Every structure is written in structure tokens, then in C-alpha cells.
């Protein structure tokens, strides 16, 4: 099922204005269990945007040079420039959720990292980056069905991961880690949007509506025509029709 045409067109229009205005950057953080629908949201909602103004980043476990720096370093490198939208398919929040569940950090270290995340997001916001953080909240039984689906649908089979299935054994631990992380980082400048992911089309539409509301709040505008450039082309600005 595709996104409603009105929502698709509105996102496309606002994104075009956002890119050409160039006053802000937008960082979208997508979190949720495997099978919650992050890929579908990216395709259906952010697929409405011009590819020339958006980039999607997926992050694996830190390795090499990435592992030699602080846990936020590799994510800061991919923060968007003004006029760009970047989508993090999972993000630095894995460093306080999955890392905690799997014993790489304890609860105290995870809380300290959450404070660092708040500082990091404050830096981004102060320099013109707006954040939209989405947690796709899926029920355990629905998540199991979607992961099983990957075993039977040819186009989905490459997405199946034994690790993701085994993580279901730690469901309650993940729920606690998510609750702590989201509660500690739900701030005025970077609030969390918790969206019911069980009805897939409705979840995508809700993400789209909240994205539209954020872009509308920024009120991006097309730049004014440079009259000096018009004159340099040998044209008379007074002869031009009014802008549409």
C-alpha cells in the first residue's frame, strides 16, 4: 500500500522549499525492533522527497577507526548540512539500548550516555539542525509474524537475521532499556514521537503527518529572484510577469 497522494505531494512540496531555503537541516532518527517497519517508512514517507536532498544512513556495529573514538563520533560525521534531510535507520540510540541489553554498558553508563546524547542534540539544534525522533512501537506477537514473513517471502528473505530472532528472548530487557532511554532523552528541542507500528499503513501515514507538521513549523520559503542576475542576463525585471 502506498502513501496517500495528498500526504505524498505535501511532503514533496515542503521538501523542495526546505532544500532551496537552506536555513535548516533535518535529522530524522528511526528506532524500533526489527520488523517494526522502519524500511517501509523510509520508502513510503521519505521516498516522497527529492533524492538530491536526502540521505539515509544505516549503522552497523562500530569497527576500525569508528571503534577508536567516542560512541557519538561516527554519527556526528553523518549529521546533515543545511538544506539536507538525513535519516538514521537506527542510530546512536543503539549505544544505550542494544549495548545495555547485551552487557556492553551497564545502566549507569547508559544513563551517562543519554546525558551525552542530550548535549549532542542540543549542539545540533543550536546550529540549525532540527530533529525528528520516531519510535515505532510494535507488539511482540506482531513483530514475530513480520520476522517469520521474511522466511516465506522471497523478496524479504535476505533481511532475515538469526540475531534479531534471538533478541526476542530479551524482549523485556529491551522494553526496559527503551523506556529508560526514551524517557531520559525526550526533550523540548528533540521530543520522541511514539507511534503504534502494528497497523503498517496507519503508522506510515502518522509519520508523514508529523513530518509535515515539523516542516510547516519551519515555514521554508523559496529564495527571492536575484534582480542583479536578471539584469546581467540583459533582461528588464520590470518586464517579468509576477511570480506564480
Secondary structure, DSSP 8 states (H G I E B T S, - for coil): ----HHHHHHHHHHHHHHHHH-S-EEEEEEE--TTSSHHHHHHHTGGGS-GGGEEEEE--S--GGGGGS-TTHHHHTT---TT-EEEEES-GGGGTTHHHHTTSS-HHHHHHHHHHHHHHHHHHHHTTEEEEEEEEE--HHHHHHHHHHHHH-GGGGGG--HHHHHHGGGHHHHHHHHHHHHHHH--SSS-EEEEE-SSHHHHHHHHHHHHHHHHHHHT-------HHHHHHTT--GGGS----
